[in-house]
Amino acid sequence: MPAVPSPPSNLRQSLRFCTAADGTRIAIASIGSGPPLLRAAHWLSHVEHDLHSPVWRPWLAELARDHQYIRYDQRGCGLSDSAVADFSLDAWVGDLEAVVDSLGLRRFPLIGMSQGGAVAIAYAVRHPEKVSHLVLPGAYARGALQRATHDAERLEAETLVNLIRLGWGRDNAAFRQVFTNQFIPGGTPAQHQWWNELERLTASPENAARTLDAFHRVDVTALARQLRVPTLVLHARGDARVPFDEGLRLAALIPGARFVPLESDNHVLLDTEPAWSTFLLELRNFLGSAPADDNAVLTPAERDVLRLVALGLDNAAIALQLSKSEKTVRNQVSSIFDKLGVHTRAEAIVYVRDRESP
């Protein structure tokens, strides 16, 4: 398997806020540059705290390598408003709509991880013209109460919600460790300690309990069948948080979806395990198979040339700046035009400007 390049050592992000239709303030973070890659919010995120996380930092570094990676805190979590009345799928989709509108995003790949998968699916059905690719790692169509087939499974789901209400805010991390063992059983002691702290920092016990209870009741089975967006579903075989069979079922529901099993027990992949490299390679191959109007089809060298074309430089000036021959630049410009389906430099400039996001 090809080696995955090491992530950049420094990560800088910009923070901004938008307001959902019901007045809830949503915190948005952006890292990197290039075409946008948006992650639907999921439970247990804190856009500021995640930047320093031994679990989430590798995700941020790798997903921001070729993209402007955009994520936001779910309502009631992280830096988003904590005083929230509506915890529902419609509200979560509305928050995603508010984020997209506030950033002026035209078309983008969308990642829906874990509980965020249901939100991403509902958004993609509602706005198929916006979503170029849908990526669903560790996601599901049916929440725990919807997929429960006997009383013990229903009792387990309800017990986890009550466990949050009882122990989420305590100094003793024993209650939160139950969830940590489901999310990252293969984590180091340092990663477990950080995840326990993330749980406490992310949301109040009541908000966390209401969020999990609402996700337990989600069912986007019918919506998944309506998807008409290129979709990649990835799921860890030993996932203790969302059963592997739910990932298989989700992929079977979505027309034309590609399914990739991951050899891991972690719901959130860790950068030290082989499944991490598999995930990154599958993700990049999937996003790289974009139609001709997507910047992901360009090589890194062509992207450099396109950036300078967008600044108004001619071939001679580009050759000088990139230390290339003018003939090489001319050939690369021709290749760029063919891949993007444009015919003039003016059209290429418009292409770049249309895809630039705040």
N, C-alpha and C positions, 0 to 999 in steps of 0.2 A: 504494500500500500504506500503511495507517495507520502513523503513527510509533509506535515502541515507547518507552514512558516511560523516562527515565533511572533507573538503579538508585540505591538509597539509598547515601549516602556512607559510612556507618558500618555495619560488620557485627560483631555480637557473637555468639559461639557458646558453647554449653555442651558440656562433654565428660563422658562417663561410660564405664563398661566393663561388659561382660557376659561370661559364660563359656559357651562352646559345650559340647556333650555330651561331647567328648573332653578337656575341660579347657583348651582354647585360649582365651586372653583376647582379646576383640574390642573395639576402641576405637570409640565412637559419638560423633558430633557432631550437634548440632541448632542450626539458625539460623531465626529468624523465629517468627511465631505464626500461629495459624489451624489449619485442618484439616491433618493430616499428609500429607506427600508423601515417600515413601521411595525412595532409590536403592540398588539392589543393588550390592555392592562390585564393582569391576573392578581390573584390573592398573594399577599406577602411580597410587596415591592415597596421600595423607598428610594426614589431616584437619586437622592443625595447620598444616602448611606450605602447603596449598592456599588457606588463608584470605588469604594475602598474594601469591598468584600472579597475574601479568598474564594468564594463560590461564584459570584456574579461578575467579577472584574474580567476574567477570561472571556466570558460571553460578550461583554461590552467591547473589549479590544478586538476580538475577531469579527464581530458583526459590523464594527465601524471601520474595518480595514478598507473595504471597497465602496462603502456607502455612508450616507448621512443616516446614522442609526437613531431612530426616534422612539422613545418610550414614554409612558406617562403613568402616574400613580392612579389607581382605581379610586373612585369616590369612597371616602371613609378611611383611606389608607395613606401612609407616607405624608407628603407635603400637600396633597389635595385636602379639600375641606373634610373635617371629621364629623361635623354636625350634619348628618344626612338622614332624610326621612325615607327615601326610595331606594331600596336594594332589589332591583329587578333586572331581568335581561333587557327590557326596553330602555331602562335608564342607562345601563352599561353601554348599549349600542349608541344611545344618544350622546354619551360622553365621547365615544370614539368619533362620532360625526362632528362634534364640536372641535376636537383636536385637529381633524383633517381640514375642516373649514378655516380654523384660525391660522393654520400654516399655509393655506392655499395650495395644498397638494392636489395634483391633477390625476396621476396614475402611479401606483406603487405596489411593490410586493408587501404582503401583510402576514405577520407571524402571529399565530394564536396558540400560545403554550398553555397546557393544563386547562384550567378553567377559562382562560382567555380564548380557547378554541371555539367555545360556543358563541362568544361575542364576535369573534372574527367571522365565523360562518354566517351568523345573522347579518352582519354588516355586508359581507360579500354578496349575499342574496339580494339585499336591499340596494346595493350600489355596485353592480358588476362592472360598470364602466370605469370604476376607480381602481379596482384590484387586478393587477397584472398576474400575480402569482399568490397562492395561498399555501402557507407552510404551517403544519399542525403537529408539533412535537408533544408527546404525552397528553394529547387532548382526548376528548370524549364527546359523544352526542347526548348521553343520558347521565344525569347526576346520580349519586349513590342511592337516593330514595327512589328514583325512577327505574333504576336497573335492579333493585332488590327483588329477590324472588321468594324470600322466606323471612320470618320474623327476626331471626338472628342478625341478618344483614341490615334490616331496618333499625334494630336496636343499636347496632354498632354505629351507624350514621348519626343517630340521635345522641348517643353517648359522647361522641367526639365533639358535637356542638356544646353539650353541657360541660364537657371537660374544659373547653375554652372559657366558658363563663366562670368556672370555678378557679382555674389556675393560671390563666393567661397573664395576669398582671402581677403575680407573686414574684418575689425576689428569688425564691427557690425555682430552678428551671425544670424540676422533675416533670411537671405537667406538660410543658412545652416540648420536652425531649421526646415525648410520644410522637409528636408531629415531625420533629427533626429526623427521627429514625425512619419515618415513612418517606420523607423527601430525599435525604442523602444518607442512606444506611452505610454507604462506603466511604463517608467523609472522615477526615482526620479529626482528632480532638479539637484542634483549633477551628476547623470548619464547623463542627457541631456547636461549639461555643458561640461562634458568630451567628449561626442560624437561629439559635435560641434567643439571642439578643435581637435579631431582626424581627422575630415574631412579636416580641414585646414592644419594639419601637414602631412597628408598622401600623398597628391599629389598637384601639381600646378593646378590652375583652368583649364588650357588647357589640361593637362594630364587627369584630372578627367573627363572633358567633352568628350574627345576623347574615354576614356575607357567606359563611360556609353553609348555613341552613338554606339560603337562597340558591346557592350553586347545587346543593343536593337535589333540588327540585327542578332543575333545568332539564329540558328535553328539546333538542333541536334536530331530532331524527327527520322530521318532514322537511325542514329547511336544508339539511345536508343533501337530500335527494334532489333539491332544486339547483344546486350549485352548478355553474357553467364556467368555472375558473380553473386553470391548471393548478392541481393540488398535490402536495407532497405530505404524506402522513408518516411520522416516525414514532416508534414506541419501544421502550426498553422491555425486554422479555421478563425481567424480574421486578418491574415497577410495583412497589407496595402501596402507592398512593392511588394510581388508576390502573386497573387490571389490563394486562396485555391484550386480552380478548376484546376489550372495549376499543382499543386502537385498531385492531383488525376489523371490528364491526363498523367503525367510523369510515375506514377506507373503502369498505364494501358498499357503503351507502352513497358515496360521492362518485358521480359518473367520471370515469377515466382517471381516478386518483392513483398515484403510485404509493405503495407501502414499503417502508424500510424497517425491518426489525433491528434493534440495537442490543448488543450483548452487554447488558448492564442491569444492575439492581437499583440504580438511582433514578428517581423521578426527574431530578435536575442533574444533568450530566456534569461530571467533574473533569477538569482539563487534564488530569493525570491518568485517565482510563482510556483504553483503546477505542471505546465507542465514541469518544469526543472527536477523534480524527475522522471516523466514519461519518458522523453527523455533519461536520464541516465540509467534507468533500461532497457529500450528497446535496447539501444545501447550495454550495457554489455551483455544482453541475446543474442543478435545477434552475437556479436564477440565471445561470449563463446560457440556458437554452431558450432565452427570451426571444420573442418575435423581433423583426428587424427594426422596430421603433424603440427598442430598449437599449440604453447605453451599456448594459452588461455584456453585449456581444463584442464590444471593442476590447482589444488587447490593452495592457497598461501603456505601451508606447503610443498607441493610437489615441488613448484618452488624453495623454499629454499634448499631443498635436491638436486635438479638438479643443482643448482648453485655450490654447493660444489662438486658434482660429476664431474662437468666440470673443477674444479680446481685440480682434480686428487686424492681427498681424498677417502679412503676406508670407508666401512660402520661403522667400529669402530670409526674412526676419526670424521665422520659426527655425529654419536650419541653423542660423547663427546662434540662437538662444539654446537650442538643444544639441549643438555640436554635431549636426548631421549634414549630409550633402543635400542640396536643394532637390536633386532627383529623388532621393529617399523620401523626403517630405512630400513631394508631389505624388508619389505612389501611395503613401500612407493617406493623404487627403482623399485620393480617388477611392481607396478601400473603405475609408470612413463613410464617404458619401453613399457607396453601394450598400453598406451594412445598415445605414440609417434611413435609406430611401429618400435622400435629399439630392438636389441637383446643383445647388449654388452655395457659395459661402454665406450668403444672406439667409438661406434656409437653414443652414447649419447653426448659425448664430441664434435664430429663432428657436430651433430645437433645444439648444442648451438653456436659453433663458426660460423656456416653458417648463423645464424640469428642475430648475434651481428652486430650492425651498428655503424659507427663513431658518 
